[in-house]
């Protein structure tokens, strides 16, 4: 039964293995992390500290999922990423600072020549494998997703080899091309919501409900229709054939109606119902008022629904998962 981090370390058989360094237990579960040097002759292997130690290494970790209720099979999570000796945090947990910045006088910092190599060289991408392996408690064995038995060393080595191959030129080109679609989706969701919010607040008399207290809305806040309400505009209101509207919305609605009728004149046949409306003053007035009313009601509603829908997609665009084939 592998219940603690020490149990997993003992079961792994990696103690004393010359390929792995600084084997340590993780703090929040049954698993461990360990470091492995990058292959000799590669650019990353030549990134060293002033006293000759490798300044960057491959961080590898293995952890078992918590035991289920009466279950005998547990999922195995394996991870690999580029670890900097002078800043060992996960590269994905980037807070806005330069992840390769070096503190003056840090003994674990890379040498001056190594900094140049690191800045110009390709970096391997972080890999997270949460689907390929399981641990069978009853048999005390690790299994691949195809049912074949595997050792801890083999699991770590497989991910390590994939991690190292991600610096190859062919992979980088395929990865960038494959990432283009995801970047477009990310841009459309985030910029689309910001743009719809700007249009709504700029061209319509709509306000967003204030957050209680001194808190600020999270960028991942999921909006609801109740978050928006009509603003009360002081002063004289504009009139359109008896229909009252705020001065801000008046010009927006008038522009929408103008564009709508230009498109109708351009695209619709000049006969039948369009001709009847055009020839009858009462029908023309009714059509204008109805169009103005629809523009005043539907315009903000469409923008609010757009904001509402895109706000629910922001989390998904940030954490889009992608299979790595190397």
Secondary structure as a PSIPRED ss2 file (coil, helix, strand):
# PSIPRED VFORMAT (PSIPRED V4.0)

   1 X C   1.000  0.000  0.000
   2 X C   1.000  0.000  0.000
   3 X C   1.000  0.000  0.000
   4 X C   1.000  0.000  0.000
   5 X H   0.000  1.000  0.000
   6 X H   0.000  1.000  0.000
   7 X H   0.000  1.000  0.000
   8 X H   0.000  1.000  0.000
   9 X H   0.000  1.000  0.000
  10 X H   0.000  1.000  0.000
  11 X H   0.000  1.000  0.000
  12 X H   0.000  1.000  0.000
  13 X C   1.000  0.000  0.000
  14 X C   1.000  0.000  0.000
  15 X C   1.000  0.000  0.000
  16 X C   1.000  0.000  0.000
  17 X C   1.000  0.000  0.000
  18 X C   1.000  0.000  0.000
  19 X C   1.000  0.000  0.000
  20 X C   1.000  0.000  0.000
  21 X E   0.000  0.000  1.000
  22 X E   0.000  0.000  1.000
  23 X E   0.000  0.000  1.000
  24 X E   0.000  0.000  1.000
  25 X E   0.000  0.000  1.000
  26 X C   1.000  0.000  0.000
  27 X C   1.000  0.000  0.000
  28 X C   1.000  0.000  0.000
  29 X C   1.000  0.000  0.000
  30 X E   0.000  0.000  1.000
  31 X E   0.000  0.000  1.000
  32 X E   0.000  0.000  1.000
  33 X E   0.000  0.000  1.000
  34 X E   0.000  0.000  1.000
  35 X E   0.000  0.000  1.000
  36 X E   0.000  0.000  1.000
  37 X C   1.000  0.000  0.000
  38 X C   1.000  0.000  0.000
  39 X C   1.000  0.000  0.000
  40 X C   1.000  0.000  0.000
  41 X C   1.000  0.000  0.000
  42 X C   1.000  0.000  0.000
  43 X C   1.000  0.000  0.000
  44 X H   0.000  1.000  0.000
  45 X H   0.000  1.000  0.000
  46 X H   0.000  1.000  0.000
  47 X C   1.000  0.000  0.000
  48 X E   0.000  0.000  1.000
  49 X E   0.000  0.000  1.000
  50 X C   1.000  0.000  0.000
  51 X C   1.000  0.000  0.000
  52 X C   1.000  0.000  0.000
  53 X C   1.000  0.000  0.000
  54 X E   0.000  0.000  1.000
  55 X C   1.000  0.000  0.000
  56 X E   0.000  0.000  1.000
  57 X E   0.000  0.000  1.000
  58 X E   0.000  0.000  1.000
  59 X E   0.000  0.000  1.000
  60 X E   0.000  0.000  1.000
  61 X E   0.000  0.000  1.000
  62 X E   0.000  0.000  1.000
  63 X E   0.000  0.000  1.000
  64 X E   0.000  0.000  1.000
  65 X C   1.000  0.000  0.000
  66 X C   1.000  0.000  0.000
  67 X C   1.000  0.000  0.000
  68 X C   1.000  0.000  0.000
  69 X C   1.000  0.000  0.000
  70 X C   1.000  0.000  0.000
  71 X C   1.000  0.000  0.000
  72 X C   1.000  0.000  0.000
  73 X E   0.000  0.000  1.000
  74 X E   0.000  0.000  1.000
  75 X E   0.000  0.000  1.000
  76 X E   0.000  0.000  1.000
  77 X E   0.000  0.000  1.000
  78 X E   0.000  0.000  1.000
  79 X E   0.000  0.000  1.000
  80 X E   0.000  0.000  1.000
  81 X E   0.000  0.000  1.000
  82 X E   0.000  0.000  1.000
  83 X E   0.000  0.000  1.000
  84 X E   0.000  0.000  1.000
  85 X C   1.000  0.000  0.000
  86 X C   1.000  0.000  0.000
  87 X E   0.000  0.000  1.000
  88 X C   1.000  0.000  0.000
  89 X C   1.000  0.000  0.000
  90 X C   1.000  0.000  0.000
  91 X C   1.000  0.000  0.000
  92 X C   1.000  0.000  0.000
  93 X C   1.000  0.000  0.000
  94 X C   1.000  0.000  0.000
  95 X C   1.000  0.000  0.000
  96 X C   1.000  0.000  0.000
  97 X C   1.000  0.000  0.000
  98 X C   1.000  0.000  0.000
  99 X C   1.000  0.000  0.000
 100 X C   1.000  0.000  0.000
 101 X C   1.000  0.000  0.000
 102 X C   1.000  0.000  0.000
 103 X C   1.000  0.000  0.000
 104 X C   1.000  0.000  0.000
 105 X C   1.000  0.000  0.000
 106 X C   1.000  0.000  0.000
 107 X C   1.000  0.000  0.000
 108 X C   1.000  0.000  0.000
 109 X C   1.000  0.000  0.000
 110 X E   0.000  0.000  1.000
 111 X C   1.000  0.000  0.000
 112 X H   0.000  1.000  0.000
 113 X H   0.000  1.000  0.000
 114 X H   0.000  1.000  0.000
 115 X H   0.000  1.000  0.000
 116 X H   0.000  1.000  0.000
 117 X H   0.000  1.000  0.000
 118 X H   0.000  1.000  0.000
 119 X H   0.000  1.000  0.000
 120 X H   0.000  1.000  0.000
 121 X C   1.000  0.000  0.000
 122 X C   1.000  0.000  0.000
 123 X C   1.000  0.000  0.000
 124 X C   1.000  0.000  0.000
 125 X C   1.000  0.000  0.000
 126 X C   1.000  0.000  0.000
 127 X E   0.000  0.000  1.000
 128 X E   0.000  0.000  1.000
 129 X E   0.000  0.000  1.000
 130 X E   0.000  0.000  1.000
 131 X E   0.000  0.000  1.000
 132 X E   0.000  0.000  1.000
 133 X E   0.000  0.000  1.000
 134 X E   0.000  0.000  1.000
 135 X E   0.000  0.000  1.000
 136 X E   0.000  0.000  1.000
 137 X C   1.000  0.000  0.000
 138 X C   1.000  0.000  0.000
 139 X C   1.000  0.000  0.000
 140 X C   1.000  0.000  0.000
 141 X E   0.000  0.000  1.000
 142 X E   0.000  0.000  1.000
 143 X E   0.000  0.000  1.000
 144 X E   0.000  0.000  1.000
 145 X C   1.000  0.000  0.000
 146 X C   1.000  0.000  0.000
 147 X C   1.000  0.000  0.000
 148 X C   1.000  0.000  0.000
 149 X E   0.000  0.000  1.000
 150 X E   0.000  0.000  1.000
 151 X C   1.000  0.000  0.000
 152 X H   0.000  1.000  0.000
 153 X H   0.000  1.000  0.000
 154 X H   0.000  1.000  0.000
 155 X H   0.000  1.000  0.000
 156 X H   0.000  1.000  0.000
 157 X H   0.000  1.000  0.000
 158 X H   0.000  1.000  0.000
 159 X H   0.000  1.000  0.000
 160 X H   0.000  1.000  0.000
 161 X H   0.000  1.000  0.000
 162 X H   0.000  1.000  0.000
 163 X H   0.000  1.000  0.000
 164 X H   0.000  1.000  0.000
 165 X H   0.000  1.000  0.000
 166 X C   1.000  0.000  0.000
 167 X C   1.000  0.000  0.000
 168 X C   1.000  0.000  0.000
 169 X H   0.000  1.000  0.000
 170 X H   0.000  1.000  0.000
 171 X H   0.000  1.000  0.000
 172 X H   0.000  1.000  0.000
 173 X H   0.000  1.000  0.000
 174 X H   0.000  1.000  0.000
 175 X H   0.000  1.000  0.000
 176 X H   0.000  1.000  0.000
 177 X H   0.000  1.000  0.000
 178 X H   0.000  1.000  0.000
 179 X H   0.000  1.000  0.000
 180 X H   0.000  1.000  0.000
 181 X H   0.000  1.000  0.000
 182 X H   0.000  1.000  0.000
 183 X H   0.000  1.000  0.000
 184 X H   0.000  1.000  0.000
 185 X H   0.000  1.000  0.000
 186 X H   0.000  1.000  0.000
 187 X H   0.000  1.000  0.000
 188 X H   0.000  1.000  0.000
 189 X H   0.000  1.000  0.000
 190 X H   0.000  1.000  0.000
 191 X H   0.000  1.000  0.000
 192 X H   0.000  1.000  0.000
 193 X H   0.000  1.000  0.000
 194 X H   0.000  1.000  0.000
 195 X H   0.000  1.000  0.000
 196 X H   0.000  1.000  0.000
 197 X H   0.000  1.000  0.000
 198 X H   0.000  1.000  0.000
 199 X H   0.000  1.000  0.000
 200 X H   0.000  1.000  0.000
 201 X H   0.000  1.000  0.000
 202 X H   0.000  1.000  0.000
 203 X H   0.000  1.000  0.000
 204 X C   1.000  0.000  0.000
 205 X C   1.000  0.000  0.000
 206 X E   0.000  0.000  1.000
 207 X E   0.000  0.000  1.000
 208 X E   0.000  0.000  1.000
 209 X C   1.000  0.000  0.000
 210 X C   1.000  0.000  0.000
 211 X C   1.000  0.000  0.000
 212 X C   1.000  0.000  0.000
 213 X C   1.000  0.000  0.000
 214 X C   1.000  0.000  0.000
 215 X C   1.000  0.000  0.000
 216 X C   1.000  0.000  0.000
 217 X C   1.000  0.000  0.000
 218 X C   1.000  0.000  0.000
 219 X C   1.000  0.000  0.000
 220 X C   1.000  0.000  0.000
 221 X C   1.000  0.000  0.000
 222 X C   1.000  0.000  0.000
 223 X C   1.000  0.000  0.000
 224 X C   1.000  0.000  0.000
 225 X H   0.000  1.000  0.000
 226 X H   0.000  1.000  0.000
 227 X H   0.000  1.000  0.000
 228 X E   0.000  0.000  1.000
 229 X E   0.000  0.000  1.000
 230 X E   0.000  0.000  1.000
 231 X C   1.000  0.000  0.000
 232 X C   1.000  0.000  0.000
 233 X C   1.000  0.000  0.000
 234 X C   1.000  0.000  0.000
 235 X C   1.000  0.000  0.000
 236 X C   1.000  0.000  0.000
 237 X C   1.000  0.000  0.000
 238 X E   0.000  0.000  1.000
 239 X E   0.000  0.000  1.000
 240 X E   0.000  0.000  1.000
 241 X C   1.000  0.000  0.000
 242 X C   1.000  0.000  0.000
 243 X E   0.000  0.000  1.000
 244 X E   0.000  0.000  1.000
 245 X E   0.000  0.000  1.000
 246 X C   1.000  0.000  0.000
 247 X H   0.000  1.000  0.000
 248 X H   0.000  1.000  0.000
 249 X H   0.000  1.000  0.000
 250 X H   0.000  1.000  0.000
 251 X H   0.000  1.000  0.000
 252 X H   0.000  1.000  0.000
 253 X H   0.000  1.000  0.000
 254 X H   0.000  1.000  0.000
 255 X H   0.000  1.000  0.000
 256 X H   0.000  1.000  0.000
 257 X H   0.000  1.000  0.000
 258 X H   0.000  1.000  0.000
 259 X H   0.000  1.000  0.000
 260 X H   0.000  1.000  0.000
 261 X H   0.000  1.000  0.000
 262 X H   0.000  1.000  0.000
 263 X H   0.000  1.000  0.000
 264 X H   0.000  1.000  0.000
 265 X H   0.000  1.000  0.000
 266 X H   0.000  1.000  0.000
 267 X H   0.000  1.000  0.000
 268 X C   1.000  0.000  0.000
 269 X C   1.000  0.000  0.000
 270 X C   1.000  0.000  0.000
 271 X C   1.000  0.000  0.000
 272 X C   1.000  0.000  0.000
 273 X H   0.000  1.000  0.000
 274 X H   0.000  1.000  0.000
 275 X H   0.000  1.000  0.000
 276 X H   0.000  1.000  0.000
 277 X H   0.000  1.000  0.000
 278 X H   0.000  1.000  0.000
 279 X H   0.000  1.000  0.000
 280 X C   1.000  0.000  0.000
 281 X H   0.000  1.000  0.000
 282 X H   0.000  1.000  0.000
 283 X H   0.000  1.000  0.000
 284 X H   0.000  1.000  0.000
 285 X H   0.000  1.000  0.000
 286 X H   0.000  1.000  0.000
 287 X H   0.000  1.000  0.000
 288 X H   0.000  1.000  0.000
 289 X H   0.000  1.000  0.000
 290 X H   0.000  1.000  0.000
 291 X H   0.000  1.000  0.000
 292 X H   0.000  1.000  0.000
 293 X H   0.000  1.000  0.000
 294 X H   0.000  1.000  0.000
 295 X H   0.000  1.000  0.000
 296 X H   0.000  1.000  0.000
 297 X H   0.000  1.000  0.000
 298 X H   0.000  1.000  0.000
 299 X H   0.000  1.000  0.000
 300 X H   0.000  1.000  0.000
 301 X H   0.000  1.000  0.000
 302 X H   0.000  1.000  0.000
 303 X H   0.000  1.000  0.000
 304 X H   0.000  1.000  0.000
 305 X H   0.000  1.000  0.000
 306 X H   0.000  1.000  0.000
 307 X H   0.000  1.000  0.000
 308 X H   0.000  1.000  0.000
 309 X H   0.000  1.000  0.000
 310 X H   0.000  1.000  0.000
 311 X H   0.000  1.000  0.000
 312 X C   1.000  0.000  0.000
 313 X C   1.000  0.000  0.000
 314 X H   0.000  1.000  0.000
 315 X H   0.000  1.000  0.000
 316 X H   0.000  1.000  0.000
 317 X H   0.000  1.000  0.000
 318 X H   0.000  1.000  0.000
 319 X C   1.000  0.000  0.000
 320 X C   1.000  0.000  0.000
 321 X C   1.000  0.000  0.000
 322 X C   1.000  0.000  0.000
 323 X C   1.000  0.000  0.000
 324 X C   1.000  0.000  0.000
 325 X C   1.000  0.000  0.000
 326 X C   1.000  0.000  0.000
